[in-house]
Amino acid sequence: MKEPVAEEKVGREQSRDGSGRVVHKTWYIDCNRDPPWYYEKVVGTATGEVLRECSEPLADHRDRGSAKFNKDS
């Protein structure tokens, strides 16, 4: 089975910063682009404040989330 060329997640979840607040998260990886692309936007549901927004080539997306624990890449 081939790997997907794009993956997207949209929805609410508890913030991972330990604050306990609920955030709306939009996240996708598009491997069909040249170069492959990473996008993430996190918005606080209570305030509407943009807490994080990142749009960059996937190769430049390092040391965030689970990637910060993967020292082989």
Backbone bond lengths (Angstrom), bond angles and torsions (degrees), N, CA, C in turn:
res aa  C-N    CA-C-N  psi(-1)  N-CA   C-N-CA  omega(-1)  CA-C   N-CA-C  phi
1 M - - - 1.451 - - 1.529 109.13 -
2 K 1.306 116.39 131.45 1.460 121.04 179.34 1.525 110.63 -75.36
3 E 1.325 115.81 149.35 1.460 120.53 174.96 1.524 109.23 -73.11
4 P 1.338 117.60 149.47 1.467 119.64 178.22 1.527 110.73 -65.38
5 V 1.324 116.17 151.06 1.462 120.08 178.81 1.518 111.46 -87.91
6 A 1.328 116.78 -12.85 1.463 120.85 177.48 1.518 108.49 -150.07
7 E 1.329 116.00 148.81 1.457 121.81 177.23 1.514 107.21 -138.23
8 E 1.343 116.32 137.43 1.461 120.78 -177.80 1.516 109.73 -138.28
9 K 1.334 115.96 141.32 1.459 122.72 174.58 1.520 107.50 -134.85
10 V 1.311 116.24 131.49 1.459 121.84 177.94 1.518 107.15 -137.89
11 G 1.335 117.19 132.38 1.455 119.48 176.97 1.511 112.56 159.87
12 R 1.325 113.85 -175.48 1.463 120.58 179.44 1.515 109.97 -97.16
13 E 1.316 114.55 146.41 1.457 120.80 175.58 1.518 108.61 -156.74
14 Q 1.321 115.84 166.51 1.457 120.48 176.30 1.521 108.35 -76.64
15 S 1.331 115.81 136.03 1.456 120.98 179.96 1.521 110.27 -58.93
16 R 1.320 116.25 143.96 1.465 121.35 -179.10 1.523 112.62 -91.68
17 D 1.343 116.89 8.37 1.465 119.47 -178.71 1.524 112.75 -89.51
18 G 1.344 117.60 4.02 1.454 121.06 178.15 1.513 114.57 87.99
19 S 1.331 117.97 -1.43 1.465 121.31 -177.64 1.522 112.68 -78.93
20 G 1.328 117.68 -21.17 1.454 121.69 -178.39 1.518 114.19 82.92
21 R 1.324 118.11 -3.28 1.463 120.30 -178.70 1.531 111.08 -73.19
22 V 1.327 114.68 155.86 1.460 121.28 178.16 1.520 108.35 -94.16
23 V 1.323 116.39 135.67 1.461 121.78 -178.57 1.527 109.45 -127.17
24 H 1.317 115.32 156.76 1.464 121.54 171.43 1.519 106.42 -102.41
25 K 1.324 116.13 126.47 1.461 120.46 -174.30 1.527 110.24 -121.25
26 T 1.326 115.12 132.14 1.460 122.93 171.27 1.519 106.43 -118.19
27 W 1.319 116.32 126.60 1.458 120.60 -173.36 1.513 109.27 -145.83
28 Y 1.319 117.82 134.26 1.465 119.19 171.14 1.519 112.12 -153.37
29 I 1.312 112.97 153.76 1.459 123.07 172.67 1.519 106.15 -123.72
30 D 1.322 116.84 126.94 1.464 121.94 -179.75 1.525 108.77 -118.03
31 C 1.322 115.84 101.20 1.470 121.19 -179.66 1.521 112.05 -84.00
32 N 1.326 117.26 -4.12 1.460 121.75 179.67 1.531 111.38 -83.82
33 R 1.330 116.90 -15.52 1.470 121.22 177.64 1.516 110.05 -78.82
34 D 1.305 115.24 162.59 1.457 120.40 174.45 1.524 107.93 -126.45
35 P 1.312 118.79 102.90 1.455 128.19 5.58 1.534 111.24 -80.98
36 P 1.357 117.88 162.56 1.466 120.74 173.67 1.529 109.79 -54.50
37 W 1.337 117.25 145.91 1.457 121.51 -169.85 1.520 113.12 -124.70
38 Y 1.342 115.92 145.57 1.466 123.84 176.72 1.522 108.69 -118.05
39 Y 1.346 117.22 135.89 1.465 121.81 176.37 1.519 108.83 -140.36
40 E 1.331 116.11 138.22 1.456 121.76 176.70 1.525 108.75 -149.96
41 K 1.332 115.69 137.29 1.458 121.42 173.92 1.519 107.58 -138.70
42 V 1.339 116.33 128.22 1.451 122.70 -179.79 1.524 107.59 -121.96
43 V 1.338 116.20 124.55 1.461 122.36 -176.98 1.524 108.70 -124.33
44 G 1.332 117.61 131.12 1.457 121.54 175.23 1.522 109.84 -67.72
45 T 1.335 117.47 127.55 1.462 119.86 -176.84 1.527 111.96 -72.39
46 A 1.311 118.39 -28.94 1.465 121.24 -178.47 1.526 112.20 -75.06
47 T 1.325 117.25 -35.10 1.469 121.01 -173.33 1.518 114.16 -112.12
48 G 1.334 117.17 -21.35 1.463 120.74 -174.29 1.519 112.67 78.97
49 E 1.324 116.51 3.40 1.467 121.63 -179.14 1.533 110.67 -70.50
50 V 1.326 116.66 133.68 1.465 121.24 174.28 1.525 107.12 -76.23
51 L 1.329 116.16 113.64 1.458 121.68 -177.17 1.524 112.11 -88.46
52 R 1.322 115.52 -29.18 1.466 120.20 178.87 1.520 107.88 -158.04
53 E 1.328 115.90 137.67 1.459 121.28 171.94 1.518 107.48 -144.24
54 C 1.319 115.60 127.67 1.456 121.30 -175.36 1.522 108.44 -141.24
55 S 1.320 116.88 128.34 1.458 122.94 176.00 1.519 106.47 -140.99
56 E 1.344 115.97 111.35 1.455 119.75 -173.78 1.524 110.62 -158.70
57 P 1.331 117.40 162.83 1.462 119.37 173.33 1.534 109.63 -58.17
58 L 1.313 116.33 139.67 1.461 121.04 -178.13 1.525 111.82 -56.87
59 A 1.315 118.07 -35.68 1.470 121.66 179.85 1.525 111.92 -62.77
60 D 1.333 117.77 -25.79 1.465 121.78 179.67 1.520 112.72 -87.58
61 H 1.331 117.83 -9.46 1.465 121.58 -176.43 1.525 109.35 -84.81
62 R 1.319 115.81 96.45 1.462 122.33 -176.20 1.524 110.14 -133.43
63 D 1.339 114.53 158.10 1.467 122.93 172.87 1.524 113.76 59.77
64 R 1.334 117.75 34.74 1.462 123.02 175.24 1.525 107.96 -129.52
65 G 1.314 117.50 148.15 1.462 121.13 175.54 1.515 112.14 52.09
66 S 1.334 116.57 -135.88 1.463 120.57 -178.79 1.523 112.09 -68.69
67 A 1.338 118.36 -20.35 1.469 121.22 179.97 1.525 111.83 -65.54
68 K 1.334 118.28 -26.45 1.460 119.47 -178.36 1.527 111.90 -71.15
69 F 1.341 116.91 -14.65 1.458 120.24 178.33 1.522 112.31 -97.58
70 N 1.340 117.51 -8.88 1.458 121.98 -178.36 1.529 108.79 -98.32
71 K 1.305 116.81 94.26 1.465 121.56 -176.14 1.525 112.51 -84.89
72 D 1.354 118.06 -3.47 1.463 121.35 -179.19 1.512 112.61 -79.73
73 S 1.346 119.03 -17.44 1.470 120.64 -176.49 1.496 112.29 -96.41
